[in-house]
Amino acid sequence: MPDLAALFASGHAADLVLAVLAIEALILLRAGRPAIDVALLLLPGACMMLALRAALVGASWPWIAMPLAASFPVHLADLLRRGKRH
């Protein structure tokens, strides 16, 4: 059984989620979704994963706060873009 504590302490758990998000982006792009839609859909989660990774490896607070703060305006942009389509 893998050492899950080490997986999280090293930040590799967040890396794994980021890899899954990248694969999801490729699948959505190949399915014909516009790149801007894919970016706005997945970027907030990627930003939060970067913040999580920074926190897991003990980075200083600005490296945690910056991607976390960046996720919110991107999320709002996604919501606004979706709202304009309906």
TIDREN-791988 format. One record per residue: x, y, z negated of N, C-alpha, C, CB in turn. Coordinates in steps of 0.1 Angstrom, whole numbers, plus 5000, padded with zeros to 4 digits. Glycine has a CB too. Layout:
<node><n_X>X</n_X><n_Y>Y</n_Y><n_Z>Z</n_Z><ca_X>X</ca_X><ca_Y>Y</ca_Y><ca_Z>Z</ca_Z><c_X>X</c_X><c_Y>Y</c_Y><c_Z>Z</c_Z><cb_X>X</cb_X><cb_Y>Y</cb_Y><cb_Z>Z</cb_Z></node>
...
***
This chain:
<node><n_X>5009</n_X><n_Y>4988</n_Y><n_Z>5000</n_Z><ca_X>5000</ca_X><ca_Y>5000</ca_Y><ca_Z>5000</ca_Z><c_X>5009</c_X><c_Y>5012</c_Y><c_Z>5000</c_Z><cb_X>4990</cb_X><cb_Y>5000</cb_Y><cb_Z>4988</cb_Z></node>
<node><n_X>5006</n_X><n_Y>5022</n_Y><n_Z>5009</n_Z><ca_X>5014</ca_X><ca_Y>5034</ca_Y><ca_Z>5009</ca_Z><c_X>5013</c_X><c_Y>5042</c_Y><c_Z>4996</c_Z><cb_X>5010</cb_X><cb_Y>5043</cb_Y><cb_Z>5021</cb_Z></node>
<node><n_X>5024</n_X><n_Y>5050</n_Y><n_Z>4994</n_Z><ca_X>5025</ca_X><ca_Y>5058</ca_Y><ca_Z>4982</ca_Z><c_X>5017</c_X><c_Y>5071</c_Y><c_Z>4985</c_Z><cb_X>5040</cb_X><cb_Y>5061</cb_Y><cb_Z>4978</cb_Z></node>
<node><n_X>5005</n_X><n_Y>5072</n_Y><n_Z>4981</n_Z><ca_X>4996</ca_X><ca_Y>5083</ca_Y><ca_Z>4984</ca_Z><c_X>5001</c_X><c_Y>5096</c_Y><c_Z>4977</c_Z><cb_X>4982</cb_X><cb_Y>5080</cb_Y><cb_Z>4981</cb_Z></node>
<node><n_X>5006</n_X><n_Y>5095</n_Y><n_Z>4965</n_Z><ca_X>5012</ca_X><ca_Y>5106</ca_Y><ca_Z>4958</ca_Z><c_X>5023</c_X><c_Y>5113</c_Y><c_Z>4966</c_Z><cb_X>5017</cb_X><cb_Y>5102</cb_Y><cb_Z>4944</cb_Z></node>
<node><n_X>5032</n_X><n_Y>5105</n_Y><n_Z>4972</n_Z><ca_X>5042</ca_X><ca_Y>5110</ca_Y><ca_Z>4980</ca_Z><c_X>5037</c_X><c_Y>5116</c_Y><c_Z>4993</c_Z><cb_X>5053</cb_X><cb_Y>5099</cb_Y><cb_Z>4983</cb_Z></node>
<node><n_X>5027</n_X><n_Y>5110</n_Y><n_Z>4999</n_Z><ca_X>5021</ca_X><ca_Y>5116</ca_Y><ca_Z>5011</ca_Z><c_X>5016</c_X><c_Y>5130</c_Y><c_Z>5009</c_Z><cb_X>5009</cb_X><cb_Y>5106</cb_Y><cb_Z>5016</cb_Z></node>
<node><n_X>5009</n_X><n_Y>5132</n_Y><n_Z>4997</n_Z><ca_X>5004</ca_X><ca_Y>5145</ca_Y><ca_Z>4994</ca_Z><c_X>5015</c_X><c_Y>5155</c_Y><c_Z>4990</c_Z><cb_X>4993</cb_X><cb_Y>5144</cb_Y><cb_Z>4984</cb_Z></node>
<node><n_X>5024</n_X><n_Y>5150</n_Y><n_Z>4981</n_Z><ca_X>5035</ca_X><ca_Y>5159</ca_Y><ca_Z>4976</ca_Z><c_X>5044</c_X><c_Y>5164</c_Y><c_Z>4987</c_Z><cb_X>5043</cb_X><cb_Y>5151</cb_Y><cb_Z>4966</cb_Z></node>
<node><n_X>5045</n_X><n_Y>5156</n_Y><n_Z>4998</n_Z><ca_X>5054</ca_X><ca_Y>5160</ca_Y><ca_Z>5009</ca_Z><c_X>5047</c_X><c_Y>5170</c_Y><c_Z>5019</c_Z><cb_X>5059</cb_X><cb_Y>5148</cb_Y><cb_Z>5016</cb_Z></node>
<node><n_X>5033</n_X><n_Y>5170</n_Y><n_Z>5017</n_Z><ca_X>5026</ca_X><ca_Y>5178</ca_Y><ca_Z>5027</ca_Z><c_X>5022</c_X><c_Y>5171</c_Y><c_Z>5039</c_Z><cb_X>5033</cb_X><cb_Y>5191</cb_Y><cb_Z>5031</cb_Z></node>
<node><n_X>5026</n_X><n_Y>5158</n_Y><n_Z>5040</n_Z><ca_X>5023</ca_X><ca_Y>5150</ca_Y><ca_Z>5052</ca_Z><c_X>5008</c_X><c_Y>5147</c_Y><c_Z>5054</c_Z><cb_X>5031</cb_X><cb_Y>5138</cb_Y><cb_Z>5052</cb_Z></node>
<node><n_X>5001</n_X><n_Y>5147</n_Y><n_Z>5043</n_Z><ca_X>4986</ca_X><ca_Y>5145</ca_Y><ca_Z>5044</ca_Z><c_X>4980</c_X><c_Y>5156</c_Y><c_Z>5052</c_Z><cb_X>4980</cb_X><cb_Y>5144</cb_Y><cb_Z>5030</cb_Z></node>
<node><n_X>4984</n_X><n_Y>5168</n_Y><n_Z>5050</n_Z><ca_X>4979</ca_X><ca_Y>5180</ca_Y><ca_Z>5058</ca_Z><c_X>4984</c_X><c_Y>5178</c_Y><c_Z>5072</c_Z><cb_X>4984</cb_X><cb_Y>5193</cb_Y><cb_Z>5052</cb_Z></node>
<node><n_X>4997</n_X><n_Y>5174</n_Y><n_Z>5074</n_Z><ca_X>5002</ca_X><ca_Y>5172</ca_Y><ca_Z>5088</ca_Z><c_X>4993</c_X><c_Y>5162</c_Y><c_Z>5096</c_Z><cb_X>5016</cb_X><cb_Y>5167</cb_Y><cb_Z>5087</cb_Z></node>
<node><n_X>4989</n_X><n_Y>5151</n_Y><n_Z>5089</n_Z><ca_X>4980</ca_X><ca_Y>5141</ca_Y><ca_Z>5095</ca_Z><c_X>4967</c_X><c_Y>5147</c_Y><c_Z>5100</c_Z><cb_X>4978</cb_X><cb_Y>5130</cb_Y><cb_Z>5085</cb_Z></node>
<node><n_X>4961</n_X><n_Y>5155</n_Y><n_Z>5091</n_Z><ca_X>4949</ca_X><ca_Y>5162</ca_Y><ca_Z>5095</ca_Z><c_X>4951</c_X><c_Y>5172</c_Y><c_Z>5107</c_Z><cb_X>4943</cb_X><cb_Y>5170</cb_Y><cb_Z>5083</cb_Z></node>
<node><n_X>4962</n_X><n_Y>5179</n_Y><n_Z>5107</n_Z><ca_X>4966</ca_X><ca_Y>5188</ca_Y><ca_Z>5118</ca_Z><c_X>4967</c_X><c_Y>5180</c_Y><c_Z>5131</c_Z><cb_X>4978</cb_X><cb_Y>5196</cb_Y><cb_Z>5115</cb_Z></node>
<node><n_X>4973</n_X><n_Y>5168</n_Y><n_Z>5130</n_Z><ca_X>4975</ca_X><ca_Y>5160</ca_Y><ca_Z>5142</ca_Z><c_X>4961</c_X><c_Y>5155</c_Y><c_Z>5147</c_Z><cb_X>4983</cb_X><cb_Y>5147</cb_Y><cb_Z>5139</cb_Z></node>
<node><n_X>4952</n_X><n_Y>5152</n_Y><n_Z>5138</n_Z><ca_X>4938</ca_X><ca_Y>5148</ca_Y><ca_Z>5142</ca_Z><c_X>4931</c_X><c_Y>5160</c_Y><c_Z>5149</c_Z><cb_X>4930</cb_X><cb_Y>5143</cb_Y><cb_Z>5130</cb_Z></node>
<node><n_X>4933</n_X><n_Y>5172</n_Y><n_Z>5143</n_Z><ca_X>4927</ca_X><ca_Y>5183</ca_Y><ca_Z>5149</ca_Z><c_X>4933</c_X><c_Y>5186</c_Y><c_Z>5163</c_Z><cb_X>4930</cb_X><cb_Y>5196</cb_Y><cb_Z>5141</cb_Z></node>
<node><n_X>4946</n_X><n_Y>5184</n_Y><n_Z>5165</n_Z><ca_X>4952</ca_X><ca_Y>5185</ca_Y><ca_Z>5179</ca_Z><c_X>4946</c_X><c_Y>5175</c_Y><c_Z>5188</c_Z><cb_X>4967</cb_X><cb_Y>5184</cb_Y><cb_Z>5178</cb_Z></node>
<node><n_X>4944</n_X><n_Y>5163</n_Y><n_Z>5184</n_Z><ca_X>4938</ca_X><ca_Y>5153</ca_Y><ca_Z>5193</ca_Z><c_X>4924</c_X><c_Y>5156</c_Y><c_Z>5196</c_Z><cb_X>4939</cb_X><cb_Y>5139</cb_Y><cb_Z>5186</cb_Z></node>
<node><n_X>4917</n_X><n_Y>5161</n_Y><n_Z>5186</n_Z><ca_X>4903</ca_X><ca_Y>5165</ca_Y><ca_Z>5189</ca_Z><c_X>4903</c_X><c_Y>5177</c_Y><c_Z>5199</c_Z><cb_X>4896</cb_X><cb_Y>5170</cb_Y><cb_Z>5176</cb_Z></node>
<node><n_X>4912</n_X><n_Y>5186</n_Y><n_Z>5198</n_Z><ca_X>4912</ca_X><ca_Y>5197</ca_Y><ca_Z>5207</ca_Z><c_X>4915</c_X><c_Y>5192</c_Y><c_Z>5221</c_Z><cb_X>4923</cb_X><cb_Y>5207</cb_Y><cb_Z>5203</cb_Z></node>
<node><n_X>4924</n_X><n_Y>5183</n_Y><n_Z>5223</n_Z><ca_X>4927</ca_X><ca_Y>5177</ca_Y><ca_Z>5236</ca_Z><c_X>4914</c_X><c_Y>5170</c_Y><c_Z>5242</c_Z><cb_X>4938</cb_X><cb_Y>5167</cb_Y><cb_Z>5235</cb_Z></node>
<node><n_X>4907</n_X><n_Y>5162</n_Y><n_Z>5233</n_Z><ca_X>4895</ca_X><ca_Y>5155</ca_Y><ca_Z>5238</ca_Z><c_X>4885</c_X><c_Y>5165</c_Y><c_Z>5242</c_Z><cb_X>4890</cb_X><cb_Y>5146</cb_Y><cb_Z>5226</cb_Z></node>
<node><n_X>4883</n_X><n_Y>5176</n_Y><n_Z>5235</n_Z><ca_X>4873</ca_X><ca_Y>5186</ca_Y><ca_Z>5238</ca_Z><c_X>4876</c_X><c_Y>5193</c_Y><c_Z>5251</c_Z><cb_X>4871</cb_X><cb_Y>5196</cb_Y><cb_Z>5227</cb_Z></node>
<node><n_X>4889</n_X><n_Y>5196</n_Y><n_Z>5252</n_Z><ca_X>4893</ca_X><ca_Y>5203</ca_Y><ca_Z>5265</ca_Z><c_X>4892</c_X><c_Y>5194</c_Y><c_Z>5277</c_Z><cb_X>4908</cb_X><cb_Y>5208</cb_Y><cb_Z>5263</cb_Z></node>
<node><n_X>4895</n_X><n_Y>5181</n_Y><n_Z>5275</n_Z><ca_X>4894</ca_X><ca_Y>5172</ca_Y><ca_Z>5287</ca_Z><c_X>4879</c_X><c_Y>5170</c_Y><c_Z>5290</c_Z><cb_X>4901</cb_X><cb_Y>5159</cb_Y><cb_Z>5283</cb_Z></node>
<node><n_X>4870</n_X><n_Y>5172</n_Y><n_Z>5280</n_Z><ca_X>4856</ca_X><ca_Y>5170</ca_Y><ca_Z>5282</ca_Z><c_X>4850</c_X><c_Y>5182</c_Y><c_Z>5289</c_Z><cb_X>4849</cb_X><cb_Y>5167</cb_Y><cb_Z>5269</cb_Z></node>
<node><n_X>4858</n_X><n_Y>5193</n_Y><n_Z>5291</n_Z><ca_X>4853</ca_X><ca_Y>5204</ca_Y><ca_Z>5298</ca_Z><c_X>4849</c_X><c_Y>5216</c_Y><c_Z>5290</c_Z><cb_X>4842</cb_X><cb_Y>5200</cb_Y><cb_Z>5306</cb_Z></node>
<node><n_X>4851</n_X><n_Y>5215</n_Y><n_Z>5277</n_Z><ca_X>4848</ca_X><ca_Y>5226</ca_Y><ca_Z>5268</ca_Z><c_X>4857</c_X><c_Y>5238</c_Y><c_Z>5271</c_Z><cb_X>4848</cb_X><cb_Y>5222</cb_Y><cb_Z>5253</cb_Z></node>
<node><n_X>4853</n_X><n_Y>5250</n_Y><n_Z>5271</n_Z><ca_X>4862</ca_X><ca_Y>5262</ca_Y><ca_Z>5273</ca_Z><c_X>4872</c_X><c_Y>5263</c_Y><c_Z>5262</c_Z><cb_X>4853</cb_X><cb_Y>5275</cb_Y><cb_Z>5274</cb_Z></node>
<node><n_X>4884</n_X><n_Y>5266</n_Y><n_Z>5266</n_Z><ca_X>4895</ca_X><ca_Y>5267</ca_Y><ca_Z>5256</ca_Z><c_X>4892</c_X><c_Y>5277</c_Y><c_Z>5245</c_Z><cb_X>4908</cb_X><cb_Y>5272</cb_Y><cb_Z>5263</cb_Z></node>
<node><n_X>4885</n_X><n_Y>5288</n_Y><n_Z>5248</n_Z><ca_X>4882</ca_X><ca_Y>5297</ca_Y><ca_Z>5237</ca_Z><c_X>4872</c_X><c_Y>5291</c_Y><c_Z>5227</c_Z><cb_X>4876</cb_X><cb_Y>5310</cb_Y><cb_Z>5243</cb_Z></node>
<node><n_X>4863</n_X><n_Y>5283</n_Y><n_Z>5232</n_Z><ca_X>4854</ca_X><ca_Y>5276</ca_Y><ca_Z>5223</ca_Z><c_X>4861</c_X><c_Y>5266</c_Y><c_Z>5214</c_Z><cb_X>4843</cb_X><cb_Y>5269</cb_Y><cb_Z>5231</cb_Z></node>
<node><n_X>4870</n_X><n_Y>5259</n_Y><n_Z>5220</n_Z><ca_X>4877</ca_X><ca_Y>5249</ca_Y><ca_Z>5212</ca_Z><c_X>4886</c_X><c_Y>5256</c_Y><c_Z>5202</c_Z><cb_X>4886</cb_X><cb_Y>5240</cb_Y><cb_Z>5222</cb_Z></node>
<node><n_X>4893</n_X><n_Y>5266</n_Y><n_Z>5206</n_Z><ca_X>4902</ca_X><ca_Y>5274</ca_Y><ca_Z>5197</ca_Z><c_X>4894</c_X><c_Y>5279</c_Y><c_Z>5185</c_Z><cb_X>4909</cb_X><cb_Y>5285</cb_Y><cb_Z>5204</cb_Z></node>
<node><n_X>4882</n_X><n_Y>5286</n_Y><n_Z>5188</n_Z><ca_X>4874</ca_X><ca_Y>5292</ca_Y><ca_Z>5177</ca_Z><c_X>4868</c_X><c_Y>5281</c_Y><c_Z>5168</c_Z><cb_X>4864</cb_X><cb_Y>5301</cb_Y><cb_Z>5183</cb_Z></node>
<node><n_X>4865</n_X><n_Y>5269</n_Y><n_Z>5174</n_Z><ca_X>4860</ca_X><ca_Y>5259</ca_Y><ca_Z>5166</ca_Z><c_X>4870</c_X><c_Y>5252</c_Y><c_Z>5156</c_Z><cb_X>4854</cb_X><cb_Y>5248</cb_Y><cb_Z>5175</cb_Z></node>
<node><n_X>4882</n_X><n_Y>5250</n_Y><n_Z>5161</n_Z><ca_X>4892</ca_X><ca_Y>5243</ca_Y><ca_Z>5153</ca_Z><c_X>4902</c_X><c_Y>5251</c_Y><c_Z>5145</c_Z><cb_X>4899</cb_X><cb_Y>5233</cb_Y><cb_Z>5162</cb_Z></node>
<node><n_X>4904</n_X><n_Y>5263</n_Y><n_Z>5150</n_Z><ca_X>4914</ca_X><ca_Y>5272</ca_Y><ca_Z>5143</ca_Z><c_X>4912</c_X><c_Y>5274</c_Y><c_Z>5128</c_Z><cb_X>4915</cb_X><cb_Y>5285</cb_Y><cb_Z>5150</cb_Z></node>
<node><n_X>4899</n_X><n_Y>5277</n_Y><n_Z>5124</n_Z><ca_X>4897</ca_X><ca_Y>5279</ca_Y><ca_Z>5109</ca_Z><c_X>4902</c_X><c_Y>5267</c_Y><c_Z>5101</c_Z><cb_X>4883</cb_X><cb_Y>5282</cb_Y><cb_Z>5106</cb_Z></node>
<node><n_X>4898</n_X><n_Y>5255</n_Y><n_Z>5106</n_Z><ca_X>4903</ca_X><ca_Y>5243</ca_Y><ca_Z>5099</ca_Z><c_X>4918</c_X><c_Y>5241</c_Y><c_Z>5099</c_Z><cb_X>4896</cb_X><cb_Y>5231</cb_Y><cb_Z>5105</cb_Z></node>
<node><n_X>4924</n_X><n_Y>5244</n_Y><n_Z>5110</n_Z><ca_X>4938</ca_X><ca_Y>5243</ca_Y><ca_Z>5111</ca_Z><c_X>4945</c_X><c_Y>5253</c_Y><c_Z>5102</c_Z><cb_X>4943</cb_X><cb_Y>5246</cb_Y><cb_Z>5126</cb_Z></node>
<node><n_X>4940</n_X><n_Y>5265</n_Y><n_Z>5101</n_Z><ca_X>4945</ca_X><ca_Y>5275</ca_Y><ca_Z>5092</ca_Z><c_X>4944</c_X><c_Y>5270</c_Y><c_Z>5077</c_Z><cb_X>4938</cb_X><cb_Y>5289</cb_Y><cb_Z>5093</cb_Z></node>
<node><n_X>4933</n_X><n_Y>5265</n_Y><n_Z>5074</n_Z><ca_X>4931</ca_X><ca_Y>5260</ca_Y><ca_Z>5060</ca_Z><c_X>4941</c_X><c_Y>5248</c_Y><c_Z>5057</c_Z><cb_X>4917</cb_X><cb_Y>5256</cb_Y><cb_Z>5058</cb_Z></node>
<node><n_X>4943</n_X><n_Y>5240</n_Y><n_Z>5067</n_Z><ca_X>4953</ca_X><ca_Y>5229</ca_Y><ca_Z>5065</ca_Z><c_X>4967</c_X><c_Y>5234</c_Y><c_Z>5064</c_Z><cb_X>4952</cb_X><cb_Y>5219</cb_Y><cb_Z>5077</cb_Z></node>
<node><n_X>4970</n_X><n_Y>5245</n_Y><n_Z>5071</n_Z><ca_X>4984</ca_X><ca_Y>5251</ca_Y><ca_Z>5069</ca_Z><c_X>4985</c_X><c_Y>5256</c_Y><c_Z>5055</c_Z><cb_X>4986</cb_X><cb_Y>5262</cb_Y><cb_Z>5079</cb_Z></node>
<node><n_X>4974</n_X><n_Y>5263</n_Y><n_Z>5050</n_Z><ca_X>4974</ca_X><ca_Y>5268</ca_Y><ca_Z>5036</ca_Z><c_X>4976</c_X><c_Y>5256</c_Y><c_Z>5026</c_Z><cb_X>4962</cb_X><cb_Y>5276</cb_Y><cb_Z>5033</cb_Z></node>
<node><n_X>4968</n_X><n_Y>5246</n_Y><n_Z>5028</n_Z><ca_X>4969</ca_X><ca_Y>5234</ca_Y><ca_Z>5020</ca_Z><c_X>4983</c_X><c_Y>5228</c_Y><c_Z>5020</c_Z><cb_X>4959</cb_X><cb_Y>5223</cb_Y><cb_Z>5024</cb_Z></node>
<node><n_X>4989</n_X><n_Y>5227</n_Y><n_Z>5031</n_Z><ca_X>5003</ca_X><ca_Y>5222</ca_Y><ca_Z>5032</ca_Z><c_X>5012</c_X><c_Y>5230</c_Y><c_Z>5025</c_Z><cb_X>5007</cb_X><cb_Y>5221</cb_Y><cb_Z>5047</cb_Z></node>
<node><n_X>5011</n_X><n_Y>5244</n_Y><n_Z>5026</n_Z><ca_X>5020</ca_X><ca_Y>5253</ca_Y><ca_Z>5019</ca_Z><c_X>5018</c_X><c_Y>5251</c_Y><c_Z>5004</c_Z><cb_X>5017</cb_X><cb_Y>5267</cb_Y><cb_Z>5023</cb_Z></node>
<node><n_X>5006</n_X><n_Y>5249</n_Y><n_Z>4999</n_Z><ca_X>5004</ca_X><ca_Y>5248</ca_Y><ca_Z>4985</ca_Z><c_X>5009</c_X><c_Y>5234</c_Y><c_Z>4980</c_Z><cb_X>4989</cb_X><cb_Y>5248</cb_Y><cb_Z>4982</cb_Z></node>
<node><n_X>5008</n_X><n_Y>5224</n_Y><n_Z>4988</n_Z><ca_X>5012</ca_X><ca_Y>5211</ca_Y><ca_Z>4984</ca_Z><c_X>5028</c_X><c_Y>5210</c_Y><c_Z>4982</c_Z><cb_X>5008</cb_X><cb_Y>5200</cb_Y><cb_Z>4994</cb_Z></node>
<node><n_X>5035</n_X><n_Y>5218</n_Y><n_Z>4991</n_Z><ca_X>5049</ca_X><ca_Y>5217</ca_Y><ca_Z>4990</ca_Z><c_X>5055</c_X><c_Y>5228</c_Y><c_Z>4981</c_Z><cb_X>5055</cb_X><cb_Y>5218</cb_Y><cb_Z>5004</cb_Z></node>
<node><n_X>5046</n_X><n_Y>5236</n_Y><n_Z>4975</n_Z><ca_X>5051</ca_X><ca_Y>5245</ca_Y><ca_Z>4965</ca_Z><c_X>5056</c_X><c_Y>5258</c_Y><c_Z>4971</c_Z><cb_X>5062</cb_X><cb_Y>5240</cb_Y><cb_Z>4957</cb_Z></node>
<node><n_X>5051</n_X><n_Y>5262</n_Y><n_Z>4983</n_Z><ca_X>5055</ca_X><ca_Y>5275</ca_Y><ca_Z>4989</ca_Z><c_X>5050</c_X><c_Y>5287</c_Y><c_Z>4981</c_Z><cb_X>5049</cb_X><cb_Y>5275</cb_Y><cb_Z>5003</cb_Z></node>
<node><n_X>5056</n_X><n_Y>5298</n_Y><n_Z>4983</n_Z><ca_X>5052</ca_X><ca_Y>5310</ca_Y><ca_Z>4976</ca_Z><c_X>5038</c_X><c_Y>5314</c_Y><c_Z>4980</c_Z><cb_X>5062</cb_X><cb_Y>5321</cb_Y><cb_Z>4978</cb_Z></node>
<node><n_X>5031</n_X><n_Y>5322</n_Y><n_Z>4972</n_Z><ca_X>5017</ca_X><ca_Y>5325</ca_Y><ca_Z>4974</ca_Z><c_X>5014</c_X><c_Y>5332</c_Y><c_Z>4987</c_Z><cb_X>5012</cb_X><cb_Y>5334</cb_Y><cb_Z>4963</cb_Z></node>
<node><n_X>5023</n_X><n_Y>5340</n_Y><n_Z>4993</n_Z><ca_X>5019</ca_X><ca_Y>5346</ca_Y><ca_Z>5006</ca_Z><c_X>5018</c_X><c_Y>5336</c_Y><c_Z>5017</c_Z><cb_X>5030</cb_X><cb_Y>5356</cb_Y><cb_Z>5010</cb_Z></node>
<node><n_X>5026</n_X><n_Y>5325</n_Y><n_Z>5016</n_Z><ca_X>5025</ca_X><ca_Y>5315</ca_Y><ca_Z>5027</ca_Z><c_X>5012</c_X><c_Y>5306</c_Y><c_Z>5025</c_Z><cb_X>5037</cb_X><cb_Y>5305</cb_Y><cb_Z>5026</cb_Z></node>
<node><n_X>5006</n_X><n_Y>5307</n_Y><n_Z>5014</n_Z><ca_X>4993</ca_X><ca_Y>5300</ca_Y><ca_Z>5011</ca_Z><c_X>4982</c_X><c_Y>5310</c_Y><c_Z>5015</c_Z><cb_X>4992</cb_X><cb_Y>5296</cb_Y><cb_Z>4996</cb_Z></node>
<node><n_X>4983</n_X><n_Y>5323</n_Y><n_Z>5011</n_Z><ca_X>4973</ca_X><ca_Y>5332</ca_Y><ca_Z>5013</ca_Z><c_X>4971</c_X><c_Y>5336</c_Y><c_Z>5028</c_Z><cb_X>4976</cb_X><cb_Y>5345</cb_Y><cb_Z>5005</cb_Z></node>
<node><n_X>4982</n_X><n_Y>5338</n_Y><n_Z>5035</n_Z><ca_X>4981</ca_X><ca_Y>5342</ca_Y><ca_Z>5049</ca_Z><c_X>4972</c_X><c_Y>5333</c_Y><c_Z>5058</c_Z><cb_X>4995</cb_X><cb_Y>5344</cb_Y><cb_Z>5055</cb_Z></node>
<node><n_X>4975</n_X><n_Y>5320</n_Y><n_Z>5059</n_Z><ca_X>4966</ca_X><ca_Y>5312</ca_Y><ca_Z>5068</ca_Z><c_X>4952</c_X><c_Y>5311</c_Y><c_Z>5062</c_Z><cb_X>4973</cb_X><cb_Y>5299</cb_Y><cb_Z>5070</cb_Z></node>
<node><n_X>4951</n_X><n_Y>5311</n_Y><n_Z>5049</n_Z><ca_X>4938</ca_X><ca_Y>5310</ca_Y><ca_Z>5043</ca_Z><c_X>4930</c_X><c_Y>5322</c_Y><c_Z>5046</c_Z><cb_X>4939</cb_X><cb_Y>5308</cb_Y><cb_Z>5028</cb_Z></node>
<node><n_X>4936</n_X><n_Y>5334</n_Y><n_Z>5046</n_Z><ca_X>4929</ca_X><ca_Y>5347</ca_Y><ca_Z>5049</ca_Z><c_X>4926</c_X><c_Y>5347</c_Y><c_Z>5064</c_Z><cb_X>4937</cb_X><cb_Y>5359</cb_Y><cb_Z>5045</cb_Z></node>
<node><n_X>4935</n_X><n_Y>5342</n_Y><n_Z>5072</n_Z><ca_X>4933</ca_X><ca_Y>5342</ca_Y><ca_Z>5087</ca_Z><c_X>4921</c_X><c_Y>5333</c_Y><c_Z>5091</c_Z><cb_X>4946</cb_X><cb_Y>5338</cb_Y><cb_Z>5094</cb_Z></node>
<node><n_X>4918</n_X><n_Y>5323</n_Y><n_Z>5083</n_Z><ca_X>4907</ca_X><ca_Y>5314</ca_Y><ca_Z>5087</ca_Z><c_X>4894</c_X><c_Y>5321</c_Y><c_Z>5087</c_Z><cb_X>4907</cb_X><cb_Y>5302</cb_Y><cb_Z>5078</cb_Z></node>
<node><n_X>4892</n_X><n_Y>5330</n_Y><n_Z>5078</n_Z><ca_X>4879</ca_X><ca_Y>5337</ca_Y><ca_Z>5077</ca_Z><c_X>4875</c_X><c_Y>5345</c_Y><c_Z>5090</c_Z><cb_X>4878</cb_X><cb_Y>5345</cb_Y><cb_Z>5065</cb_Z></node>
<node><n_X>4883</n_X><n_Y>5354</n_Y><n_Z>5094</n_Z><ca_X>4879</ca_X><ca_Y>5362</ca_Y><ca_Z>5106</ca_Z><c_X>4877</c_X><c_Y>5353</c_Y><c_Z>5119</c_Z><cb_X>4889</cb_X><cb_Y>5373</cb_Y><cb_Z>5109</cb_Z></node>
<node><n_X>4885</n_X><n_Y>5342</n_Y><n_Z>5120</n_Z><ca_X>4884</ca_X><ca_Y>5333</ca_Y><ca_Z>5131</ca_Z><c_X>4871</c_X><c_Y>5326</c_Y><c_Z>5130</c_Z><cb_X>4896</cb_X><cb_Y>5323</cb_Y><cb_Z>5132</cb_Z></node>
<node><n_X>4867</n_X><n_Y>5322</n_Y><n_Z>5118</n_Z><ca_X>4854</ca_X><ca_Y>5315</ca_Y><ca_Z>5116</ca_Z><c_X>4843</c_X><c_Y>5325</c_Y><c_Z>5119</c_Z><cb_X>4853</cb_X><cb_Y>5311</cb_Y><cb_Z>5101</cb_Z></node>
<node><n_X>4844</n_X><n_Y>5337</n_Y><n_Z>5115</n_Z><ca_X>4833</ca_X><ca_Y>5347</ca_Y><ca_Z>5119</ca_Z><c_X>4832</c_X><c_Y>5349</c_Y><c_Z>5134</c_Z><cb_X>4836</cb_X><cb_Y>5361</cb_Y><cb_Z>5112</cb_Z></node>
<node><n_X>4844</n_X><n_Y>5350</n_Y><n_Z>5141</n_Z><ca_X>4844</ca_X><ca_Y>5351</ca_Y><ca_Z>5155</ca_Z><c_X>4837</c_X><c_Y>5339</c_Y><c_Z>5162</c_Z><cb_X>4858</cb_X><cb_Y>5352</cb_Y><cb_Z>5161</cb_Z></node>
<node><n_X>4839</n_X><n_Y>5327</n_Y><n_Z>5156</n_Z><ca_X>4832</ca_X><ca_Y>5315</ca_Y><ca_Z>5161</ca_Z><c_X>4817</c_X><c_Y>5316</c_Y><c_Z>5160</c_Z><cb_X>4837</cb_X><cb_Y>5303</cb_Y><cb_Z>5154</cb_Z></node>
<node><n_X>4813</n_X><n_Y>5321</n_Y><n_Z>5148</n_Z><ca_X>4799</ca_X><ca_Y>5322</ca_Y><ca_Z>5145</ca_Z><c_X>4792</c_X><c_Y>5333</c_Y><c_Z>5154</c_Z><cb_X>4796</cb_X><cb_Y>5326</cb_Y><cb_Z>5130</cb_Z></node>
<node><n_X>4799</n_X><n_Y>5344</n_Y><n_Z>5156</n_Z><ca_X>4794</ca_X><ca_Y>5354</ca_Y><ca_Z>5165</ca_Z><c_X>4793</c_X><c_Y>5349</c_Y><c_Z>5179</c_Z><cb_X>4803</cb_X><cb_Y>5367</cb_Y><cb_Z>5164</cb_Z></node>
<node><n_X>4803</n_X><n_Y>5342</n_Y><n_Z>5184</n_Z><ca_X>4803</ca_X><ca_Y>5337</ca_Y><ca_Z>5198</ca_Z><c_X>4791</c_X><c_Y>5327</c_Y><c_Z>5199</c_Z><cb_X>4816</cb_X><cb_Y>5330</cb_Y><cb_Z>5201</cb_Z></node>
<node><n_X>4789</n_X><n_Y>5318</n_Y><n_Z>5189</n_Z><ca_X>4778</ca_X><ca_Y>5309</ca_Y><ca_Z>5190</ca_Z><c_X>4765</c_X><c_Y>5316</c_Y><c_Z>5190</c_Z><cb_X>4779</cb_X><cb_Y>5298</cb_Y><cb_Z>5179</cb_Z></node>
<node><n_X>4764</n_X><n_Y>5326</n_Y><n_Z>5181</n_Z><ca_X>4751</ca_X><ca_Y>5333</ca_Y><ca_Z>5180</ca_Z><c_X>4747</c_X><c_Y>5340</c_Y><c_Z>5193</c_Z><cb_X>4752</cb_X><cb_Y>5343</cb_Y><cb_Z>5169</cb_Z></node>
<node><n_X>4757</n_X><n_Y>5345</n_Y><n_Z>5201</n_Z><ca_X>4754</ca_X><ca_Y>5352</ca_Y><ca_Z>5213</ca_Z><c_X>4749</c_X><c_Y>5342</c_Y><c_Z>5224</c_Z><cb_X>4766</cb_X><cb_Y>5359</cb_Y><cb_Z>5218</cb_Z></node>
<node><n_X>4752</n_X><n_Y>5330</n_Y><n_Z>5223</n_Z><ca_X>4747</ca_X><ca_Y>5320</ca_Y><ca_Z>5233</ca_Z><c_X>4733</c_X><c_Y>5316</c_Y><c_Z>5231</c_Z><cb_X>4756</cb_X><cb_Y>5307</cb_Y><cb_Z>5232</cb_Z></node>
<node><n_X>4727</n_X><n_Y>5318</n_Y><n_Z>5219</n_Z><ca_X>4713</ca_X><ca_Y>5314</ca_Y><ca_Z>5216</ca_Z><c_X>4704</c_X><c_Y>5325</c_Y><c_Z>5217</c_Z><cb_X>4713</cb_X><cb_Y>5307</cb_Y><cb_Z>5203</cb_Z></node>
***
